[in-house]
């Protein structure tokens, strides 16, 4: 992939999001029994997929914060980049 060019999936990300929302609406409308399936994953009052989801998302978000800090430092070298990130998010301390 050449630099600066988005992949096919990235280029149409908004479309994929809207298609996923439409699929959810259609499933809820035309397959109402599909709504009971996620409740089978409950343990007590905890929904297991909703408990695991954020654990899978956090490393991705940490990577995005690191990338944004590096880009900010490259584009605005005089701006407080890494220091501001460490103050705001001490768990996301950038590599030195």
Sine and cosine of phi, psi and omega as CSV:
sin_phi,cos_phi,sin_psi,cos_psi,sin_omega,cos_omega
0.00,0.00,0.75,-0.66,0.00,-1.00
-0.96,0.27,0.41,-0.91,-0.05,-1.00
-0.93,0.36,0.70,-0.71,0.04,-1.00
1.00,0.04,-0.07,1.00,-0.01,-1.00
-0.96,-0.29,0.74,-0.67,-0.03,-1.00
-0.99,0.14,0.49,-0.87,0.09,-1.00
-0.95,0.31,0.21,-0.98,-0.02,-1.00
-0.85,0.53,-0.72,0.70,-0.01,-1.00
-0.91,0.42,-0.67,0.75,0.01,-1.00
-0.93,0.38,-0.62,0.79,-0.04,-1.00
-0.89,0.45,-0.60,0.80,-0.04,-1.00
-0.96,-0.29,0.50,0.86,-0.05,-1.00
-0.85,0.53,-0.68,0.74,0.01,-1.00
-0.88,0.48,-0.65,0.76,0.03,-1.00
-0.88,0.47,-0.68,0.73,-0.01,-1.00
-0.89,0.45,-0.62,0.78,0.00,-1.00
-0.90,0.43,-0.71,0.70,0.02,-1.00
-0.91,0.41,-0.60,0.80,0.05,-1.00
-0.91,0.42,-0.62,0.78,0.04,-1.00
-0.91,0.41,-0.64,0.77,0.04,-1.00
-0.91,0.42,-0.66,0.75,0.02,-1.00
-0.90,0.43,-0.65,0.76,0.03,-1.00
-0.89,0.46,-0.64,0.77,0.04,-1.00
-0.90,0.43,-0.66,0.75,0.03,-1.00
-0.91,0.41,-0.70,0.72,0.00,-1.00
-0.91,0.42,-0.63,0.78,0.06,-1.00
-0.89,0.45,-0.67,0.74,0.02,-1.00
-0.91,0.41,-0.52,0.85,-0.03,-1.00
-0.99,0.15,-0.72,0.70,-0.15,-0.99
-0.97,-0.24,-0.13,0.99,0.07,-1.00
-0.70,-0.72,0.94,0.35,-0.09,-1.00
-0.88,0.48,-0.42,0.91,0.02,-1.00
-0.94,0.35,-0.30,0.95,0.03,-1.00
-0.89,0.45,-0.42,0.91,0.00,-1.00
-0.92,0.39,-0.45,0.89,-0.03,-1.00
-0.99,0.17,-0.32,0.95,-0.03,-1.00
-0.88,0.47,-0.73,0.68,0.01,-1.00
-0.88,0.47,-0.46,0.89,0.01,-1.00
-0.93,0.36,-0.32,0.95,0.05,-1.00
-0.94,0.35,-0.31,0.95,-0.01,-1.00
-1.00,-0.02,0.18,0.98,0.02,-1.00
-0.98,0.19,0.65,-0.76,0.15,-0.99
-0.86,-0.52,0.97,-0.25,-0.13,-0.99
0.92,0.38,-0.86,-0.51,0.04,-1.00
-0.97,-0.25,0.15,0.99,-0.04,-1.00
-0.98,-0.20,0.79,-0.61,0.11,-0.99
-1.00,0.06,0.90,-0.43,-0.13,-0.99
-0.88,0.47,-0.73,0.68,0.03,-1.00
-0.87,0.50,-0.59,0.81,0.03,-1.00
-0.95,0.31,-0.40,0.92,0.06,-1.00
-0.99,0.16,-0.56,0.83,-0.03,-1.00
-0.99,0.15,-0.55,0.84,-0.07,-1.00
-0.79,0.62,-0.80,0.59,0.01,-1.00
-0.88,0.47,-0.52,0.86,0.04,-1.00
-0.91,0.42,-0.53,0.85,0.04,-1.00
-0.98,0.18,-0.46,0.89,-0.05,-1.00
-0.99,0.14,-0.49,0.87,-0.11,-0.99
-0.86,0.50,-0.73,0.68,0.02,-1.00
-0.87,0.49,-0.57,0.82,0.03,-1.00
-0.91,0.41,-0.69,0.73,0.01,-1.00
-0.91,0.41,-0.60,0.80,0.05,-1.00
-0.89,0.45,-0.67,0.75,0.05,-1.00
-0.88,0.47,-0.65,0.76,0.03,-1.00
-0.90,0.43,-0.63,0.78,0.03,-1.00
-0.90,0.43,-0.66,0.75,0.02,-1.00
-0.90,0.44,-0.67,0.75,0.03,-1.00
-0.89,0.45,-0.70,0.72,-0.02,-1.00
-0.91,0.42,-0.58,0.81,0.04,-1.00
-0.92,0.40,-0.66,0.76,0.02,-1.00
-0.91,0.41,-0.66,0.75,0.01,-1.00
-0.92,0.40,-0.62,0.78,0.02,-1.00
-0.89,0.45,-0.64,0.77,0.00,-1.00
-0.92,0.38,-0.57,0.82,0.01,-1.00
-0.95,0.31,-0.68,0.73,-0.07,-1.00
-0.98,0.18,-0.57,0.82,-0.04,-1.00
-0.78,-0.62,0.97,0.25,-0.10,-0.99
-0.89,0.46,-0.42,0.91,-0.02,-1.00
-1.00,0.08,-0.21,0.98,-0.03,-1.00
-0.99,0.17,0.51,-0.86,0.06,-1.00
-0.95,0.30,0.97,-0.24,-0.07,-1.00
-0.99,-0.12,-0.95,0.32,-0.07,-1.00
-0.91,0.40,-0.63,0.78,-0.03,-1.00
-0.89,0.45,-0.67,0.74,0.01,-1.00
-0.90,0.43,-0.62,0.78,0.02,-1.00
-0.91,0.41,-0.63,0.78,0.00,-1.00
-0.94,0.35,-0.58,0.81,0.04,-1.00
-0.93,0.38,-0.70,0.71,-0.03,-1.00
-0.96,0.29,-0.67,0.74,-0.11,-0.99
-0.73,-0.69,0.99,0.15,-0.08,-1.00
-0.90,0.44,-0.38,0.93,0.01,-1.00
-0.97,0.25,-0.22,0.98,-0.08,-1.00
-0.94,-0.34,0.67,0.74,-0.04,-1.00
-0.90,0.43,0.83,-0.56,-0.05,-1.00
-0.93,0.38,0.39,-0.92,0.04,-1.00
-0.94,0.34,0.60,-0.80,-0.01,-1.00
-0.96,-0.29,0.00,0.00,0.00,0.00
